[in-house]
Amino acid sequence: MNISVRIEVFKEDDVYVAISPDLNVSSFGETIEDAKRSVREAIEAFIEECERMGTLEDVLEESGFVKIGDSWELRKPVSEEALAFTR
C-alpha cells in the first residue's frame, strides 16, 4: 500500500516544525531535514497504529484521501487560494 501525504515545514524560534496537515501529525527538529525525518517517523507510527486498530481506511477517507488501486492519494482541489480578512 502506498500513501502520499503532504507536509509543511515552519521555523518557530530556534526549531523547525514539520506537520502533515491532512493527518494532523507533527514533529520537529533542529534543521529542516531533521524535522522532515522526524515527521516521517511520526507519520509511520501513526499509520502503523491505525493499521493495528483496524481503522486506517476510515481515518484516510475521513482525512480526504482517495484510494486509487493500491495507493491512497489526497483528493485534488479544483481551486485553492488564501483568503485575507481585516476586522
C-alpha positions, -999 to +999 in steps of 0.1 A: +000+000+000+013+035-009+002+066+009+011+101-004+010+128+022+017+165+022+040+181+047+047+217+056+078+229+075+078+261+096+105+278+116+094+285+152+120+302+173+151+280+171+135+248+158+118+236+126+083+222+129+070+198+103+034+190+100+012+168+079-020+189+080-041+162+064-033+137+091-028+162+119+006+147+127+036+169+135+071+168+148+102+190+150+140+191+145+170+214+147+172+215+109+147+212+081+160+178+073+157+167+109+121+180+111+112+161+079+128+129+091+111+133+125+076+139+110+081+109+086+087+087+117+057+102+134+035+096+103+048+060+100+040+053+137+005+069+132-002+047+102+011+016+120-012+023+150-042+029+127-035-004+110-032-022+143-065-008+154-081-017+120-091+020+114-066+031+087-090+031+058-116+050+078-090+076+090-077+081+055-111+086+040-122+110+067-089+129+061-097+134+024-077+107+009-089+087-021-079+051-029-066+046-064-055+010-070-031+002-042-024+038-034-040+064-012-037+099-026-050+133-014-081+145-032-072+172-056-090+206-052-104+222-083-094+256-067-071+266-039-063+300-026-056+321+005-082+345+018-073+375+039-097+391+064-095+425+080-115+435+111 
